Amino acid sequence: MLAVATESNVQQSPRATVSLVSEYAAVSPGQELRIGLRQRLAPHWHTYWKNPGDAGSPPSITFEAQPDVTVGEIAWPGPDRFIIGPVASYGYENEIVFPMALTVPQDARPGSQLALEANADWVVCEKECIPEEGKFRLVLPVEANARPASDEIRAAFRTADARQPQASPWKATVSAGESTLQLVVEGEGISTTTVRSALYFPDSWGIVDHVADQALKVEEGSLTLATTKGQGFTPGPSAGLLAITDGGGQKRWFALELTPAAAATTTTEAPTTLPLWQMALFAFLGGLILNLMPCVFPVLAIKATAVAGMSGGDRREVRLSGLFYTLGVLAAFMALALALLAVRAGGSAVGWGFQFQSPLFVAAMSWLMLAIGLNLSGVFEIGGSLAGAGQDLAQKKGHAGSFFTGLLAVVVATPCTAPFMGAAIGSALVAPAYVSLVVFAMMGLGLALPFLLLGLFPAVARRLPRPGAWMVTLRQAMAFPMYATAAWLLWVLAQQAGEAGLRMALAGLVLVGLVAWLVGLGQHRAKTWWPRGAALAGVAGIVGLMAALHGAEPVAAAAPAQSAQAEPYSAERLAALRAEGKPVFVNMTAAWCITCLVNERTTLSTAAVQQAMQEHGVVYMKGDWTNRDPAITAFLQSLGRDGLPFYAFYPAGKDAVVLPPVLTQAIVTESFQQ
């Protein structure tokens, strides 16, 4: 019997003729075959691959099939690239079939029918894009022996088969610079005669700049593609297709699994990292300037009491105090560096200040700030000293306090970056581990230097007033900045964990106050045991609250001081605005970044800057990193940065201009004039 063309009803428009087809006109019980969404497109129109590129949307289809009928996912044919102006898309012209596997039930009876109903939608584009949709019904007779479909439909499937990606026999690696991406494919069979042209199609949006050229270099046994990194690039393994056209003009698609290059990720066109000496210098200067940043406000009280504690000390003990403080700073920086490297080695993307993205950490820090404040107020004592505020520097506990002061200064004061720090951190975290540790150590040395100099030159400390009642008054006064810090951290927590998280944190504050009072009561009544027992019960309650906060679901954080003109950041929206030729200003902020809040209030929200944005047609985008957001992490890393504050201005048709972390109205408005 002759094969009969098997095709569903047709959805037709001036742009596309779409139907559901089967490669068999009749099917048999238990048979495995393919069906497909067939699109025949008008000249110059195209449809889309699973990653559509800068515009468009891939076809989607849902089935309402008989029980026990299994339909697989689309086996995507290899695409082509279409460039229209500043926009590039991945897809297909003329005719394409999107094949899907189908299994006929074993108990299907010859003489019956297999009915498939499907709803599909797709987008077709020329210079404009038009969404279309259709409902299809395909009925296949069940017979003892399957019968192929017509030559026309089998030819359509063969066209799709010719585009099906092959498994790559080669090793493929990727290395990223600040704005560049380099793919290296190595193996037998690659030569100037077998590779005339090549193009990489990433599975995910934004890995590469879709419209950018992919410069090809072919050598015996390897090929290299150098292109521009996309906004959605994240470090780590990635997948895609490599389309190769050979000397005879035949195109084939190969499925690639890209792994990060093991060596330092540099290219001849642009280095991926700064030289080590420059990273170390930037890190040292950034750490030194960090002492002047608004971020350090939470530890000013700790530093002030520590400096006051130097008054009247002998030279050796003052020097030891500065040394132990420096060791505490360095230990904290090393711990943060190791934590960042460990998390990233596990495949997660995190950035500088990542600890403040945890509601548990923020709550614990608010409780710690309250405890320190209560200690400074005299509610209780820990060996007569906490956070370096000891009065007897000759005792070991005073040096332990200095060490703890250094630890706490880093943990609390580094959710934000200072000038020079951003480039140093971004480069260090893509360099070998030993380089990262050197850079973080230099950053810590810069932060600790002012206090260390006080220790090395005790004559400065001796100019302070002699020990006396003023030290007790200063210590008590310094408790109030700690209380203010605890209140600010509660506000941050409310942005992260909502009302439920805030309730738990407030309960924890009450317990911390209770425990502090009980400890102080026990210290004044040495023979009384019950305050210590009650304090332990309070500590158990705090631990329980910490466990509850650890399991709390984060809420969508409301970015502080939102401007009415700001729109939420998304990589897709940024790419679309740039494709339209519009200038864009991107502000990455977080509730826990004090410098961000200061810049927002003193610069970005002012009438002068808002008016400048309007005059120059600048689109203002704001991203909120209060809670972990992989899209923002990827954006920061794509520009070689790893922390906040971060500001980037995209002039129309140009690459990003990175602004300094401390803004003025003049800096912002002058950047718009570019």
Secondary structure, DSSP 8 states (H G I E B T S, - for coil): ------B---EE-SSEEEEEEESEEEB-TT-EEEEEEEEEE-TT-EEEEEEEETS----EEEEEE-TT-EEEEE-----EEEEETTEEEEEEESEEEEEEEEE--TT--TT-EEEEEEEEEEEEESSSEEEEEEEEEEEEEB-SS-EE--HHHHHHHHHHHHTS-EE--SEEEEEE-SSEEEEEEE-TT-STTT-SEEEEEESSTTSB-TTS--EEEEETTEEEEEEEB-TT--SS-EEEEEEEE-TTS-EEEEEEEEEE-SS----SSS-SS--HHHHHHHHHHHHHHHTTSGGGHHHHHHHHHHHHHTTT--HHHHHHHHHHHHHHHHHHHHHHHHHHHHHHHTT----TTGGGG-HHHHHHHHHHHHHHHHHHTTS--STT-STT--S-TTSHHHHHHHHHHHHHHHHHH-SB--TTHHHHHHHHTTS-HHHHHHHHHHHHHHHHHHHHHHHH-HHHHHTS--SSHHHHHHHHHTHHHHHHHHHHHHHHHHHHHHHHHHHHHHHHHHHHHHHHHHHHHHHH-TT--HHHHHHHHHHHHHHHHHHHHHT--------TT--TT-EE--HHHHHHHHHTT--EEEEEE-TT-HHHHHHIIIIITSHHHHHHHHHTT-EEEEEE-SS--HHHHHHHHHTT--SBSEEEEE-TTS--EEE-SS--HHHHHHHHT-
